[in-house]
Each structure stands twice: as structure tokens, then as C-alpha cells.
């Protein structure tokens, strides 16, 4: 075989390895900066061409400059530049575009020849400032030029960039965390290393900080479960996400898709369904629909229901068509330093690896800066020696035939080093004539102080990283993009329920459904169990729109709960929580109860002393005088009573946990409501207790405001002013 001959198998193997190497670099993010190769080369190209200061240039020019470091098509390169400027794709944006860069609702960016783009100040501060670029690890680029293998940013941006990719059977799906939370994690980890370097970092105590925060305005519905898994060290638990929707009396407004689904995909699914099923059940319920692509940060897709058609009925069918909820399975696979090997990383591991590299880079940067300052110090010391002998200096230089001879002569005459001689020869004549010795000595003192401060800073790397993280949090930290709901109750309509988080939201819901009969139910505990439309417990995540009901139980274990039912003057109970859609006369309590009789007597007892049934909701129990039950408590609680013979009025009382006295009792039918804290309390007054008083509910922000320091008070609801402080009418 000749030396110039090569086996085909060797060529195939060699080029296959090179191909795989390039694909891994392109497809997978790096564990240090979290960037894919193309994004890194965009930053490098802008800095290489002096555009890191945010200068805005034509997109065609930007594509041309980036193509010098990343050989790819113009359209795909332009697409990357635009995505880096879109806050619903990259948050904070890494590039800025004052022109049309598209919209979340589906509008495409303008043509390349019409738009402009530049590097965002955030990108410069994160990746390029406070470091020596020469200290970055370099690799050979596509044009045989040397480029950074990875950046070492001021924060672990691997936790701030949302990556989705597939390559060689290995997927990569990363969860972006909230920007402010990442800053807090960095500060906490740095403080841990400073105070307890030999102990393991207790990241499990910070589980809430690791909750995902996608750049899209979606809703995360299983946050509590995620926190539980993160405390166990399991960061791969699927994230359940759904879009954002608003229901009104005759409309359905869809404003966001679940993360991982572009908003225009929802519209495409709907359009395809509508074309293929023109005579479907939905077509008989829907009057019209429309969508626009002009909204920048949220979608705009509206469905109009026909008259007398409930939006809850329509929405149940619509969400099955467009796929309004999804499960996001994270696969945090990153490339290592060799850019070929991939490995699964947890969030704490990414922080640890980044922190180590950041410390190395800052140390290298300080060493480079110290070397530069020491060189300046030598030059200043040489200037101070020579400045009073300028004529002699120039005479010696002019008399020598070569530079080397001049350096040798100056070294002998002034007793300075060859480095100082060469530096002095490079100075202009003006430096000798205009600079005084006193000024040089003053500059030298300042330089010595800078060198001293720099030497001392070697031991403060951790503090510098923490300070930088706090700076970024203050400047770029903001509220979450992905919403994590904290529901405190729901508004129950005939065909469905709308969950709410604040009182203002309740008012908005009621305004959206004017004159619609409803019931406002507050959650009385954190142990919630959803009930499906068939009246059975269901494994459902809590969504904005739900069907069936939601029970507030005194315990998370349904087997430790007692279900009591007071019906037709009879009381029965069952051991274990039994689901039901109608909660009228149904009470979920612990074994010890506080009971109220129809005569106003308070009784402390055990529910097991009464009639037990297999199913208390369906079986008739024993005769009872009880009208209301609640679990025994150790704290004061509040009681509100309505009476059919006292129209348009209510009585409120504060009761002690051990109280055995009689409460106020009037003639006629009575309706009792209790609250453990008396705050954020919603009541639906019985219609038999109202007379010409249009009201769907009452809202009590704080019962103590109504009591005004007393133990009981009577409120007249029919007063013209209705100016009862702490009481709000919801009509």
C-alpha cells in the first residue's frame, strides 16, 4: 500500500467522528454557559466586530458577520438572531431588535432586509464583562480560527436558557428557572462555601427556588408536587403545564398555550379540526371565532358561544381539540468540556460546576491584570529615574546605532532593567517633557495601592460572585413568566367552576357572568380533594376551569376524616371521607367536634357517639337537634347566622374553643356559617333570609372589623348606604 492510499473504512470512520463531533456541538448546550454552539458564536461574532456595546446594525449585516464564525444558511441564522431577541423565547433577551421581531401570538418577524438588531447590554454584562477573554478555553472553529469553547458567565446561565433538542437518540429538554431565584441560589451556594466548605450544600431547603419559570406565559399546575420531588433530589419529575384561558358569559378567550407548544399551533389545530368536522357538536354550540397575531407577549384567540350555551360546556370540548394541557419531561443532558461527551446534570451540579469554572476564570483574570499593573509599575519607576535627565536620555539614544545598543547604554547609565529601557523608548517625547516627577510619584502611589487591593481581592472571589449576582437580580430580576397559582376558593356555576386566587379576581368573575346564579366557596384547609362530575374522588390537577367540586378536608388522609350528614332532622356519620357534589348539610370533621343545635346550644362531643352508617350521605341516621358541625379547635372561631324571620340581617359572634354557652337564636329557619380565622370569608346568604335585596354573595375581609371589639354584633344588610366597614356586597 502506498503512503498516499487510504482505506475507505478509515475515511468513513474519520469523517463520521468529525460529523458526530460537530452535531454534538450544534445540538447540545454546554454545561457551563448553557449555550448551543450557534448562540455562542453569535456573541463571539458581535464581540469580535466591536459590536458588544449594543450598537444596532442591519440584520443583513449581522447575518453576514455571524456567518464568518458559523457557516450556515442566511435564513436559519436570521431565525436564531430573532429568537434571541424574543422575550417569549429567551428571557432576558440576548439580542435587541427595535424593529418587528415577531409576536407570541404567531406573527413572524419582518424580512431580513427591513429589520435591525444588536447585542443586548444584558449579554455583554453576563458573558463579556469582568473577565480576560484570553483566559477562556479556546477550540478550533470551522474556518480554522480559534474561538471560545464555552463562556463562563456571571451566573449559571445553563439554568436560565430553555433548550429543546434531539440528536443521536439522546434528547435534551431543560427547565429554565426564575432569574431572581438563580441569583439567590448563587448567593446561598457562595455563602455555604465560605462558612461550611467541608459540608454538603443543603439545596433541598431551597426546593422552591428550583421551580421552573418558562419564558412563555403558561401555568404550572403541579408546583407543590415538584417541590416535594426536589426535596428528595429528583429534578426530573414531569412538569404539568397548561395554557391561559378566560371564560365570560358568552366567550372563551385563550391567551397562552402550554409551554413547548407555539401559540399558532393551537390555532392550526383548531382550524384543521373545523375544516375536517364542519358538522360536529362544536359547530352547533359556537357562533363564531377569530384570532389575531398582533399581541406581543400573549395570544389572542376568541371563541363566541351561541345564545343560552354555557361556555363551560363549549370549553370542555375545545380543550380536547387543541390540547390545552401537557406534561413537560425534563432531560437536562449537557456536553462536557470536550464538547462530545454528554451527561445528565441536576441543578445543584450545574451550579457547582459553573462556580468552579467561574472562580478559575476570575483568578486568571486577576493574574493577568496583576501582571499588567506590575509592568506599569516598572515603567513608572523607570520614568521617575530618567525624568530629571531627559537631555542625557535623548543624547544616549541618538548616539546609538541600534535599539539594542541604546537599551544596553541606558541600562548601564541609569541602572534600569532592559524591560524598562524598551518601554521608555516606546514613550513619546511629550511624556518626558510634560510629565513632572511629582505627578509620576503620585501615579506610582496610586498604582501600588491598586496592586495591593488586587492582591487582597484574591481571597474575596466568593464575595465578588455574590455581589455580582445581587447586582443582576436588582437590574434584571422580575416576576415570574410562568404562573404558579395559589387558589383560595372557587366560584361554582351550574355547568362548571372557576378557581380564584384573590378577592379582586372574584369580582372580575362575577362581572363576567352577570345575573348568573353561583356560589362562592372558600377553601378552609390546605388539604383539597377534587371530585369529578360523577361524584367520585379524582386524581386531577387544579386548573383554572374545573368540573365537579373540590372538598376541603381536615386531613390529607381521607381515611382519617369523618363524613357527617344532617338531613331531614337526622344525623349519621361515616369513617372516611366520602365524596359528594352537593355539600349542603355535609360536614368533614375530625373525631372531636363542636356542634350547634337548633336552639342555639353549643355541644362538645365525639362524632362516634352518634349513628354510624356505611355511607352517611345515602343512609338515614338517628334524630338530632344539630344543625351545624365543625372540627374541634384550640383557637377562637367565628359564627355567622341568618334567620328566615329576620330578613336582610345577619349576626356575627366570636366564640371561644371551650365555650358551652348558648348562641343567639331566633325563630324560623336558621342557617349557620363558621370560619376559623374570620378572614377572606365568602358567604352566600339564603334567599329565604333576604327581601328585595339583590345579592349573590357577601365578602368579609376581617370579622373583627365588623365586631368592633365586641364579642357579637348584628348587621342590617338593607341600610341604604351599606357602609359596613369590612363587609362587601357582591351582586
N, C-alpha and C positions, 0 to 999 in steps of 0.2 A: 504493500500500500504506500502510495506517495505521500509526502508530507502535506500536500495541498488537498488530498482527498479526505472527505468527512463522511461518516456513515449517516444515512438518513435518520436512523433511530436516535442518534446523538443530537442531530439538528432538532428533531421533534421534541425531544426531552428538554433541550436548552430553551427553545422558544416557548414551550409550554410553561416552563417555570417563570420565564420573563412575563408571559401573558398573565399567569396567575398572580404574580407579584404586583403588576400594575392594576389588576382588577381589585385585589385586596386593598391596595392603597386608595383606589377610587370609591369602592363601595362601603368601606367600613370606617367609622370615626376612630380617631386616636384616643387612647385612654387619658392623655394629659390635657389636651385642649378640646376634645370632643368634636373636632372638625374633620370633615371629609377632605380629601385632597384638593378638590376644586375650590372649596371655601378658603382653605389656607393659601392657595395660590392667588386668589383674588386679593386677599390682604397683602400678600407679598408683592404682587404686581403694582398695587397702588403705592405702597411704601417705596418700592424700587424707582418709581417715576416721580417721587416727590409730591404725591397727592394725598399723603396721610393727614394733612391739615384740614380736610373736609372740603377741598376745592371741588366745585360742581363742574363736570365736563359733559359733553355729549355722550350719549350711550354708545354710539358707534365708535367713538374714540376709546371709551372704556373697554369695550369688547376687543378692540384691536390691541390694546396694551396688555390685557389679561391673556390674550391668545399667544403672546410672546413667552408666557410661562406655562400655559396649559393648552396644549393642542387639541382643540375640539371645534365643533361647528359653531357658527355665529349665533344661530337661534337658540341652541342649548345654553351657550354661555350667557346670552342676554336673559334667558329664563332664570338662571341662577342669580344673576345680579338683581333682578326684580324681586325674586323670592327673599333675598337677603334684606330688602327694604320694606317688606310687608310685615306689619306687626302681628298679623294673624298666622304668620308662618315662622318668623324669627322675632323673639321678644326678649330684650330690646332689639330693634332693627340694627343690622351691622352695616348697612349702606343707607343712604338717604336719597330720595328722589322727589324733587319738588313738582314733578310732572305726574301724569297719570300712570300710577304703578298698579292699577287694578283695584279690586274690592273683594271683601269676604263673601259678598252676596253673589259673586260669579262674574263680575266684569273683568275682562282681560286687560293687561297693561297696553298702553299705546304702542304704536310701531316704534322700532328702534331709532329711526331717523328723527322722530319727534320728541323723544324723551331725553332727560338728563339724569345724571347720577353722580354720587360722590361717596367717599368713605365716611361713615358716621363718627362723630367725636368719641362716642362710646367705644368703638372698635379700637381707635388709637389708644385710648386710656387703658383698655383692658389688655391688649396684646403687645403694644409697642412702647409704652412709656415705662420709665424707671428701670430699664434693662439695657444691657450691652448686646446689640444684635449679633455681634461677633461671637458671643458666648453660647448662642443657640446651636444645637446639634444640626449639622448640615448633611444633606444627601445629594446625589447627582440627579438633576432634573431631566426632563425629556429632551432638552437641547444641549445636554452635557454641561449645563451651568449648575452651580451649587445653590441649593435652596433649603430653607428650614425643614427638617424632618417633622417637626411639630413646634408649636409655640408653647410657652409656659406662661399662661395668663395670670392676671392679678387675682382671679377667682377660679375655682374649678369649673370651667365652662362646659365640661362634659356633663354637668348636672343642669345646665341652662339651655342646652340645644336639643331640640326634638329631632331624632333621627329615625328614619324607617328605611330599611334596605334589605334586599335579598341577594345572596351571592354564594355560589358553590354549595347550595344546600344549607347554608348557615345564615339564619336570619338575624337581623339587628333591629330591635324596637326599643327605644329608650324613653324614659319618663322625664320630662322637663320638670324641675322643681321651681317653686316660687323664688324670685330673685332675692327678696329680703331674707327668706329663710336660709338660703345658701350662705348669705353673708353672716347670719347668726351662727350657722354650723361651723364656718371657718373660724370665727372668733372663739367659739366654745372649744374647738379642737386645739387651737393655738394655746389657749389658757390651760387646757389639760396637759399639754406637753411641757408647759412652763412650771406647772405646780406638781404634777404627778406623772413624770415621764416614764416611770417603770411600771405603771398600772395600765390596764386595758381601758380604752376610751369607752365610757358608758353612753354610747349613742342611743341605746334603747329608751333612755329617759327623754330623748328628743324626738320620739317617733312622729309626732305631729308635724315636725319640720320637714319630714321626708314625703309628705303628701304631694302628689303630682299637681302641677299647675300648667296645663297646656296653654299654648298661645291662642287657641280658639275659645270662644265664649260658650263652652259646653257646661254640663252639670255632672259632677261626680256624685254618684248615689250610694256608694258603699264605703265612705270615708271611715266610719267607725270600725268596720271590719279590717280595713287596711292598716289602721293604727294598731290593732291587735296583732296582726301578722308582722308588722315592722318591729314590734316589741320582741317578737320571737326571732328576729333576724331574717325573716322571709320577705325579701323585697321583690319577689317575682309573682306575688299574688295578683290575679287579674283585677284590673280597674274597670268597674262598671260605670259607663258614661251614657248620657242621653242628651238630646238637644234641648233647646229652649222654646217653649210654646206659651202662648197667652190665649185663653178662651174668654169670649164675651157671649152675650145672649144669642147672637146670630153669626159670629165669625170665629175662625181659628187662625191665629197669626203665628206662623213658625218663624223664629228669629235666629236659630242656630241649629246645626247638625251635630251629632255625636262626634267626638274627636276621632280623626282618622278618615272621616267622610267629608269631602268638599261639599259645600252647600249646594253648588249647582248639580251635584249628583242626586240629591233629594228631588230636585225639580225634574231631572231627566227620568228618574224612576216614576215619578207621578205622571209625567207626560206620556211615557211608554204605556203605563197601565191604562191611562184614559183612552189612548188610541186603540189598544187591544180589547178593552172592555167598555164599549160605549153604552151598553145597556145593563151595566152592573148595578148592584144595590146602591152604591155610592151615587151613581148618576140620578137616582130617584130622590136622594136626600140633599144634594148640592145644587145650588142655584148657579154659582159661577166661581171662578178662581183667577187670580192673577199674581204675578211676581215681577219684581224689578231688580236690577243688578247695580243700582246706583249707590246703595248704602255701603259705607266704607267698612265698618267694623262689625256689622251684624247683617243677618239675612232679612229678606222681606218677601214672604210667601204667604198670601192670604186666601183662605177658603171661605166662601159665603154659603151659609146654610139656608135652605128653603124655610118659608114661614112655618112656625109651630114644630120645627125639627130641632131637637136638642143637640147642641154642639158636642156634648159628651158622647152621644150615640155615633155621631159622624167621626169624632176623633178616634174612637176605638177601631174603626175600620181604616182610617187614614194611616195611623201609625204602623199598622201591619203591612201596608203597601210600601211606605217609604223607608221603613227600617229606622225608627226613631231612637232606638237604644242599641247599645253594643257593648262588647267586652274587649278591653284592650289588654293583650297579654304582653307584658314587657319581656324583652330578650336583650339585656344590656351586654352585647358582645362587642368588644373593642379590640383594635390592633395594639400590639405591644411596640416596643421601641424599634424592632426590626421591620415593622410595617407589613409583615407577612403573617405572623402568628396571631390568632385571635383567642381571646379568653373572656370568660364571663366575669363581670365585676359587680360587686354590691356598691351601694352608695358610700358607705364608710371606707371601703377600699379605694374608691376613686379619689376621695378626699385625702387619704393617707399618701397615695402615690403622687398626686399633684403637689401636696405640701412639701414632700421630699424634694421634688424637682424644682419647685419654686425657691426653696432655701438654697439649693445648689446654684441656681441662676443668679440670685441676689448676691451670694458670696462671690461668684465670678465677676459680677458687675462691679462690686465694691473693690475687688482686687485690681481690676482694670482701671478704675477711677483713681485708686491709690497710687498705682504706678504712674499715671499721668500727672497727679499732683506732686509726686516726688521728683519727677522730671522738671516740672515747672519750678520747684524749689531750687533745684540745682542751677537752673538758668538764672533765676533771680539772684542767687548767691554769686554767680559769676558776674552778673551785671553790676552788682554792688562793688565788687573788687575793681572792675575796669572803668566804671562810670567817671571817676575823677581823673582818669588817664586816657581820655578819648583820643587826644592827638597822637600819643605814643602808640595806642592801639591801631589807629589807621595807618600810621607810619610803618609799623611792623607788617601789617597786612599788604600794603602797597609795595614793600620792598621784596616780598617773597614771590618766586616764580610760579609756585603751585599752591593749591589749597592745603595739601598735606604738609608742605613746608611751613605755611602760615600757622597751621594748627600746632606744629612742633615748636615754633618760635614763641607763640602765645603761651603755650603750656609752660615753657621754661621761664618766660619773663614774669608771668602773673601767678604762677603756681596753681593753675586750674586744670581740670580734667579735660581730656580730648572731647568728651561729650559737650562740656560747657563751651569749649572753643568753637566746635562746629555750630552749636546753637547761636552763639554770639555772631558768627559770620553770617548767619541767615537773617539776623535782625537788620532792619533798615537803619540808615544813618540818623533818621529822626528820633529813633529810640534812644540813641546816645545823647543827642543834642537837647531834646525837650524834656526827658525824664530826669528828675533830680534824685540824688541819693536818698534824701529823706522819704520821698514817695516810694522808692524801691524798698526801703526798710519797712515802711508801713505795710506795703503789699506782702512782704515776706512774713510779717507777723500774722496777718490775716490768713495767709496760706498755711502757716504752721498750725493755727487754730483749726482750720478746716481738716488738716491731716489728722490732728488729734481727735476731732469729733468723728471722723470717718473710722478711725481705729476703734473707738469706743462703740461704734454702731455695729460692729461685728457680732456683739453679744445680744443685739436687740432685733434680730431678724424676725422673730415671732411677733414682737410688738409692732413692727412695721407692717407685717402681713395683716394683723388685726386692724390696725389703723386704716389701712387701705380698704379693707372690707367694709368698715363702718362708713368710710367716705363714699364708696359705691352705693351702699344702702341708702344713705341720705340723698344722693343725687339721682339714682335710677330706681330705687325701690318703690313699689306701688302696690295697690290692691291686687288681689288675685284676678286672673283672667277666667279661669275655670271656677265655677261657683260650687262651694260646698254648702248645701242647705242645712239649716238648723230649724226644723219645723217645730212649732209650738202648738199647733192645732190644725183643724180643717173646717171648711165650710161645706156642709152636707146638703146637696141638692137632690132632686128626685132621681136623676139618672147618673149622678157621679159626684165626686168630691174634689175640692181644690184645697191643697195644703197651703198654709201661710206661715211666715216667719216673723212678721211684725204686725202691729196693730194698723199701721198705715196701709199695709197690704190688704187687710180685711176690708177696709173702707173702699179700696180700689175694686176688690172682687164684688162687693155689694153694688157698687155703682155700675159695674159691667153687666150685672144681672138685675135690673130694676124690677121691683114688684114680684120677683121670683121667690117662691116660698123656700126657706132654707133654715138650717140650724147650725149654729156656730159651736163647735166642740173643742175645748182646750184639752191638751194633754196634761194629765195630773201627775204623771210619773215619767221616768225615762225608760221604763220597760213597756215597749209598744209591740203589739202583735196585730198584723194586718189580717183582715177577714175578707175572703173573696165573695163574689156575688152569690155563691151557693151557701153562704153562711158557715164556711169552714176556714180554719186557720190555713194560711198560705205562706210559702216561702217567697215573699215578694220584697223587692227593694222599694224604698219610699220615693215615689215620683211626685211631681207637681200635680198631676192629674191621676187620681186613683178611683177604683170602683170597689164597691162593697163597704167596708168600715174599718176602723182602727180602734183597738182596745188599749186602754191604759191600765196596766196590771201592777199590783204592789210588789211583784217579784218577777225576775226573768224566767224562772222555772214555773211553768204552768201547773205542775203537779203540787206546788206549794201554795197555790191560790185556791180560795174558796169562792164558788159562784152561788150567789143568793138571789132569789127571785120573790118579789112581793107582788102577788096578783090576786085580784078579787078578794082581798082581805085575808089571804093565806100566805104563809112563808114556808119556803123549802130551800135547802141548800145542797150543793154537791161538792165533793172533794175533787179539786182540779178545776182549772179554768175551762169553761165551755163557751165556744164562740157563738156569737149572735149578731145579726144586723140591727135588730131593734133593741136598744138599750133601755127602753122605758121600763122601770121597775126592776132592772137588773143591776146587781152590785157585785164588784170583785173586791174581796177583802182578805185580810189575814184571819187567823183563828180568833183573835180577840177583836171585838167590835164595839162601837158606840152606836146605839140605836135610839131613834126618836119615835115616840108613839103619837097617835092621832090626838092625844090630849096634851101634848107638849112635854111629856116626861122624857128625861134622858136616862138611858139604861146602859150600864157597862156589863158586858157578858161575853160568853164564848158562843160562836155560831154553832158549834157542835151540840149545844143543848137544845137545838130545835130540830125540826123534821128533815131528815136526810133522804134524798132521792138520787137515783142513778143519773137522772137528768132533771135538774131543778127547773129548767126552762119549759119543760113539757108536762111535768107532773104536778098535780095539785097537792099542796102541803097542808099544814095544820093552821087553824085560825090564829090570827095575830092582830095586835094593835099597832105593829110597827108600820111606819110609812117611809122611813129613810134609814140607811145604814152607811157606815164608813169604818175603815180600819182604825183601831185604837192608836192614838198618837200621844207623844210626850210633850207636845207643844200646844199653845193656844191655837184655835182654829175659828173659822167664821161661818156663820149660818145666815142665809137669806131665805125668807119665807114670803110666799104670795098666798092670798086667801080670796076665794071667789066672792065673799061678801064684802071685801074691802077693795073695791075697784081702783085701778090706777095707783096702787101704792105697794110698797114693799117694806119689810122690816129686816134690819141687819143687826146681828149680835156677834159679839166676841165671846167665845166660850173657853173656859179652862179645861185642860185634858181630864181632870178628875171631877169636873162639875157633875153633880147629880140633881141639880135643881130643875124646875120646870121652865121651859122657854115659853115665850109669848104664844098664845093660841087663840084663834078667833073662830067664829062659826063658818060653816061652809067647807067646800073642798080646799085642801091645803097642798101646796107644792113647795118642797124644800130643796135648797141647793147648798152645798158645803164647799169650802176651799181651805186648804191647809195654810196658805200664806196670804190670801186675800188680794193678790196682785195679778194683773193681767187676766182678769176674770170676765168670761163671757157668759151671759145668761139669755135664754130665750123665754121671755115671760109667757105663761099660758094665756091663750086668747080669752078663756073664761074669766080671767082676772083683769082684763082690760076693757075699757068702754070708750069707743070712738078715739082711740089713741093709736095711730098708725106707727107700728114699731116692729122691726124684725128681731132686734136683739138689744141688749144693754152691755156696755163695756165699763168695767170698774178697774181703773188703773191701780188704785190702792184703797182697800176697805177702810183703813184708818183715817183717811181723809174724810170719808163720809161719817164716820163715828165721831170725829172731832174731840177725841179724848174720852168719850163716854163708852160704856160697855154695850149700849144698844141705841138704835135710832130708827125712826120711821120716816120714809122718804115719800113725798107726794109726787108722783110722776106726771100729774096733769097740770102742774103750775105752768103759767104761760111762758115764763122766762126759761124754764127748765135749767136754770143756772145752778145746778147742784155740782159743786166742785168735786172732781174725781169721778163723775158719772157722765157717760156719753151715750146718746141715743143713736142707734144705727137703724135707719129706715130703708 
